[in-house]
Each structure stands twice: as structure tokens, then as C-alpha cells.
Amino acid sequence: MTVSLRWGVLGTGHIANRFSGQVAALGGRARLQSVGARDPARAREFAVLHGFARAGSYEDVLADPQVDAVYVSLLNRDHARWCIAAARAGKHILCEKPAALHAGELDAMLAAARGSGVRFVEAFAYRFHPRWRALLRLLPEIGGPTVAHGAFCFHAGSPPKGRLLDAVGGGALMDVGCYPLSWLIGLLGAPTRLACTARLAGTGVDLAAAVGLEFAGGSVAQALCACDTATPQRAWIAGPQGVIEVDEPFRNRPGAGMRLLRGDEVREITWNDDGLELYAREALAMAGCDADGSHPAMSWADSRALAGAIDACRSQAGVRWPGES
Ligand SMILES: NC(=O)c1ccc[n+]([C@@H]2O[C@H](COP(=O)([O-])OP(=O)(O)OC[C@H]3O[C@@H](n4cnc5c(N)ncnc54)[C@H](OP(=O)(O)O)[C@@H]3O)[C@@H](O)[C@H]2O)c1
């Protein structure tokens, strides 16, 4: 029998609220044990809202012996510090995307997880959706992939507000570009070469970016992202025998489809939907990690390839965190 994990949540923001609501709805399949916030009063309110047994500071969550796994939903610039602290406290880690500010930081996080023998998963929820597995199964039908495209562009205000334009950890590449880049990496592997161009905000981070990529075997792809302009969220991958088109590939809204186009054939693809909500699935997926702590659906190798790709994009686009040369 699978033993349900007891969760600690660091942060009480937008996505922590959605994650906690969905985990609470799982009933006995996962438990909300402890929530931490900068302001303990805010943590207590959040605990009452979602049914956590305890509330306090981030440190209190990590010190709670009843917590098996923590969900790190803090700002990007704070992920590494708290993931490393969580690993040292012996907690499994589900860390919001993008896990790290740069590849070096990610390596330190993974080393801490490995050193403590805990699981670590970067929270790309679409990877745990049954549609992702259906897409992987469908790939042979297009022949070896030769070209692919992914876009995640949304309008968060002109200019975007809140954390999006933070000089450390902000920008469209970090917020949404990581989705199409991770999608392409999941299908084609780590890119062997890329070229990135971007439109920057006054804070030095990108408002929009376009990335061209090459992969081993010769396939090429493009990834597009923006946080000040909305476009349809769409991705496709093609080979000599056909194309797979995916609607809403990253949000997986109910009703978002996927189809295979081959010559005159248009085949709508279906998959077994377990009816679970997107973030609830991530919480349950932690049980499916391999013995080395990495999950096959979003492996440490994928996280490393993604962090390296974002570093290369930022370097070419001129987006530098303070202290980077
Ligand atoms: N998976 C998804 O679909 C998805 C969607 C949106 C965002 N995300 C990711 O989730 C993470 C959090 O995003 P969010 O939209 O939830 O962010 P958010 O609500 O703006 O903030 C998250 C938490 O960060 C802390 N925080 C906020 N401002 C701070 C400041 N100025 N200094 C120090 N800490 C501060 C707060 O913690 P306290 O509660 O302790 O005060 C806040 O609750 C990011 O990594 C983002 O990329 C994922």
C-alpha cells in the first residue's frame, strides 16, 4: 500500500494556495501537515483555510518531524536556499519552476538532495498529466522528429506587475519560457546549440524572448515567450510522417485537445484522464521517484538541461543577475 505523504508548504502565495486547495481535496491520499510564511499570522490564516495541522515560519515547517515532503513555492531567487535547507532537514522536495536562478545553483540543490537521500522534483505539472504520456506514446507515428515549436505568451499588464520584472529571477524566460523549453527538452533531449534574442524591460530582464534550438540528430525547434503579450498557448512537433499539435500544452485546461495530422488524416487523440487536478497529481507523483531521488517524468537530467538552456538564453539576450559577469 502507498503511504500518503505529509506535506509542508513554504509560502502562502498564489500558487501555494492552488496547490494546497488541490491537495486538501485528495482526502487521505496526501495530508497537509504544516505551512510556513514570513508572517506567522498569515501562515495561521492559510492553515485554517486549507486544513493544515500546524503553521509557523519556514524553519518551523522544516523542523516538524511530521513533515515528509515540502513544496517550495517561494520567489525564484529563494528556491535554492530553502530547497537546500529542506534537503538537510531530510524532507523530500517539490520545487516550483524554474527550480534555480542558474545551473550552478541547481547543481548545489541536487547535490544537497543526493547527499541527504531525498527526492527532488521540479514542479512542471504538465509532465505528470496523462496527456504527456499519450504524447510520448504517439511520437513514433510522426517518424523521427525534425522540427518543433512551443509558445507560452501571456499579458500580465503593461508593464507586468509584481515579481515578473524582478531584477533577480524575473523575466518571461524564467516565468513562462521555461515551459516550452522544458517541453522541447522532454521530447528532443538537451539542445546542442541555441540562439536567443529578447526585448528587455527597464529592470534588465526580458519581456519577451525568441529562441532557436538544435538537437542531437539534427532536429531544430523554436520557443517563444512573453509576459506582456498574449498569444494562443500551443506546441507542435513534426517528423517526415506527420505532425502532433497540442492545445494548451502547459496549462492542460479541461477540453484542451491534441491531434495527429498525417496526410489527409486528422486524428483527435484521447487519453485516460484520472480526473485529478493538475497540482494534486504532482503531489502524488512524488511517490513515483526512482531510488536516486529523480522522477522519470521530470528528471534531474531534464532540470539540468533546462537550467543550462536558460543560462545560455540569458547570456545571449543580455539578462544578467546582479554579480554575474
Ligand atoms: N506551476 C505553476 O503553474 C505556477 C504558476 C505561477 C507561479 N509558479 C511559480 O511559483 C513560484 C511562486 O509564484 P507565485 O505566483 O505563487 O508568487 P507570489 O504569490 O508572488 O509569491 C510567493 C511567495 O513568495 C514570498 N514573497 C513574495 N514577495 C516577496 C518578497 N518581496 N520578498 C520575499 N518573499 C516574498 C511570499 O511568501 P510568504 O507567503 O511567506 O510571505 C509569497 O507567498 C515561482 O517560482 C513561480 O515561477 C508556478
Ligand as a Chemical Component Dictionary entry (heavy atoms), coordinates in Angstrom:
data_LIG
# 
_chem_comp.id                   LIG 
_chem_comp.type                 NON-POLYMER 
_chem_comp.pdbx_formal_charge   0 
_chem_comp.three_letter_code    LIG 
# 
loop_
_chem_comp_atom.comp_id 
_chem_comp_atom.atom_id 
_chem_comp_atom.alt_atom_id 
_chem_comp_atom.type_symbol 
_chem_comp_atom.charge 
_chem_comp_atom.model_Cartn_x 
_chem_comp_atom.model_Cartn_y 
_chem_comp_atom.model_Cartn_z 
_chem_comp_atom.pdbx_ordinal 
LIG N1  N1  N 0  3.219  25.790 -11.502 1  
LIG C1  C1  C 0  2.532  26.847 -11.880 2  
LIG O1  O1  O 0  1.511  26.752 -12.576 3  
LIG C2  C2  C 0  2.995  28.197 -11.416 4  
LIG C3  C3  C 0  2.165  29.302 -11.582 5  
LIG C4  C4  C 0  2.605  30.521 -11.062 6  
LIG C5  C5  C 0  3.847  30.595 -10.433 7  
LIG N2  N2  N 1  4.642  29.498 -10.328 8  
LIG C6  C6  C 0  5.953  29.554 -9.652  9  
LIG O2  O2  O 0  5.678  29.536 -8.253  10 
LIG C7  C7  C 0  6.592  30.383 -7.542  11 
LIG C8  C8  C 0  5.788  31.425 -6.762  12 
LIG O3  O3  O 0  4.943  32.133 -7.643  13 
LIG P1  P1  P 0  3.622  32.873 -7.089  14 
LIG O4  O4  O 0  2.925  33.402 -8.274  15 
LIG O5  O5  O -1 2.909  31.986 -6.146  16 
LIG O6  O6  O 0  4.331  34.079 -6.321  17 
LIG P2  P2  P 0  3.768  35.085 -5.237  18 
LIG O7  O7  O 0  2.383  34.720 -4.832  19 
LIG O8  O8  O 0  4.013  36.464 -5.728  20 
LIG O9  O9  O 0  4.795  34.866 -4.027  21 
LIG C9  C9  C 0  5.082  33.592 -3.493  22 
LIG C10 C10 C 0  5.624  33.761 -2.083  23 
LIG O10 O10 O 0  6.897  34.380 -2.111  24 
LIG C11 C11 C 0  7.068  35.182 -0.963  25 
LIG N3  N3  N 0  7.329  36.570 -1.349  26 
LIG C12 C12 C 0  6.554  37.383 -2.098  27 
LIG N4  N4  N 0  7.111  38.592 -2.221  28 
LIG C13 C13 C 0  8.260  38.544 -1.525  29 
LIG C14 C14 C 0  9.303  39.477 -1.275  30 
LIG N5  N5  N 0  9.255  40.712 -1.758  31 
LIG N6  N6  N 0  10.357 39.067 -0.540  32 
LIG C15 C15 C 0  10.433 37.814 -0.056  33 
LIG N7  N7  N 0  9.474  36.878 -0.270  34 
LIG C16 C16 C 0  8.408  37.251 -0.989  35 
LIG C17 C17 C 0  5.771  35.133 -0.177  36 
LIG O11 O11 O 0  5.931  34.207 0.869   37 
LIG P3  P3  P 0  5.118  34.338 2.264   38 
LIG O12 O12 O 0  3.789  33.707 1.983   39 
LIG O13 O13 O 0  5.956  33.592 3.203   40 
LIG O14 O14 O 0  5.018  35.787 2.585   41 
LIG C18 C18 C 0  4.774  34.670 -1.208  42 
LIG O15 O15 O 0  3.721  33.968 -0.662  43 
LIG C19 C19 C 0  7.527  30.950 -8.619  44 
LIG O16 O16 O 0  8.671  30.152 -8.663  45 
LIG C20 C20 C 0  6.740  30.816 -9.917  46 
LIG O17 O17 O 0  7.582  30.656 -11.048 47 
LIG C21 C21 C 0  4.220  28.303 -10.799 48 
# 
loop_
_chem_comp_bond.comp_id 
_chem_comp_bond.atom_id_1 
_chem_comp_bond.atom_id_2 
_chem_comp_bond.value_order 
_chem_comp_bond.pdbx_ordinal 
LIG N1  C1  SING 1  
LIG C1  O1  DOUB 2  
LIG C1  C2  SING 3  
LIG C2  C3  SING 4  
LIG C2  C21 DOUB 5  
LIG C3  C4  DOUB 6  
LIG C4  C5  SING 7  
LIG C5  N2  DOUB 8  
LIG N2  C6  SING 9  
LIG N2  C21 SING 10 
LIG C6  O2  SING 11 
LIG C6  C20 SING 12 
LIG O2  C7  SING 13 
LIG C7  C8  SING 14 
LIG C7  C19 SING 15 
LIG C8  O3  SING 16 
LIG O3  P1  SING 17 
LIG P1  O4  DOUB 18 
LIG P1  O5  SING 19 
LIG P1  O6  SING 20 
LIG O6  P2  SING 21 
LIG P2  O7  DOUB 22 
LIG P2  O8  SING 23 
LIG P2  O9  SING 24 
LIG O9  C9  SING 25 
LIG C9  C10 SING 26 
LIG C10 O10 SING 27 
LIG C10 C18 SING 28 
LIG O10 C11 SING 29 
LIG C11 N3  SING 30 
LIG C11 C17 SING 31 
LIG N3  C12 SING 32 
LIG N3  C16 SING 33 
LIG C12 N4  DOUB 34 
LIG N4  C13 SING 35 
LIG C13 C14 SING 36 
LIG C13 C16 DOUB 37 
LIG C14 N5  SING 38 
LIG C14 N6  DOUB 39 
LIG N6  C15 SING 40 
LIG C15 N7  DOUB 41 
LIG N7  C16 SING 42 
LIG C17 O11 SING 43 
LIG C17 C18 SING 44 
LIG O11 P3  SING 45 
LIG P3  O12 DOUB 46 
LIG P3  O13 SING 47 
LIG P3  O14 SING 48 
LIG C18 O15 SING 49 
LIG C19 O16 SING 50 
LIG C19 C20 SING 51 
LIG C20 O17 SING 52 
# 
